[in-house]
Amino acid sequence: MTATLDAPRSKPAPRRTNWEKWGWIYMRASGVVLVVLIFGHLFVNLYAGEGVKAIDFGFVAGKWASPFWQWYDAALLWLALIHGSNGMRTIVNDYSTGPRLNTWLKRAIFVSTVLLILLGTLVIFTFDPCPTGTAADLLPSFCAAR
Amino acid sequence: MSLKSTDSLTPGASGGLPPTQKAGKRFSMPKRPAGTVYRGREGMWSWVLHRITGVAIYFFLLVHILDTALVRVSPEGYNAVMSTYKNPIMGLGELALVAAIGFHALNGLRIILIDFWSVGTRNQRLMFWIVIALWAVLMLGFAPRHLMHIFGG
């Protein structure tokens, strides 16, 4: 009777990345950051000053003239949309039991997430607070000095 | 087929009595209706609320990215859409949205404490009521001011 042994010091089979674990970690890490970012977002846009009544093009232009708010909102966009999409993926896995529908729902979530992140990022960083041909009363006050 | 979030990850855990009953009936287990694994009480309802608020916030987020993208199309177009957010019915919708976000945020922190704090699981029920209390304080601070913005005052 012979026993076979693996060759000594051979490398174990490479382990595959555990994406489910990284998704789990992402939900918690992004969640903590989002609590801070979204409470700040709600305070500035809905609580301070005139609240929702003050939000118009001039309000957004006043914020996005500063790189701070551009990056703040870009971080919100990426973190929140990926957090939400991963949550929706969990829900699809829970309730959509047919394998074909399950796959297609997750593809739809993935495609809409990629498109909206591209759109949102492009809007934030190609934004012009003083577009030509717009009535001055719609623009932030600093446009007159340009 | 991928795992469901409610699937048990420990093999054989479904056999025999649940651990809480093995431990000598220290907890009162609600009677389980046939065909469900939901166990009621704070643990289940916090999970249900987390799901419902999460889905609601997600669909608002999709709309919110699209309406904000209008600033790149035309200032007049953006202002026209934003004016719809300022009518009283949408104002109440914003109140509901903030309520949903407030609960999802605070309960999310509770979930993190359950996962990473050594006594988090033991205190999950107490932490649920702390979440509700903090949420109530938050809403008492926000609601009057927002309603004044919406209805004038």
Interface residues (C-beta under 8 A of the other chain):
Chain A: E20 R28 G31 V32 L34 V35 I38 F39 L42 L46 Y47 E50 G51 V52 K53 I55 D56 F57 V60 A61 W64 L77 A80 L81 G84 S85 G87 M88 T90 I91 N93 D94 P99 N102 S112 L116 L119 G120 L122 V123 T126 F127 P131 T134 L138 L139
Chain B: M1 S2 L3 K4 S5 T6 R51 G54 V55 I57 Y58 L61 L62 I65 L66 T68 A69 V71 R72 S74 P75 E76 Y78 N79 M82 Y85 K86 G91 E94 V98 I101 A105 G108 L109 I111 I112 D115 F116 F142 R145 H146 H149 I150
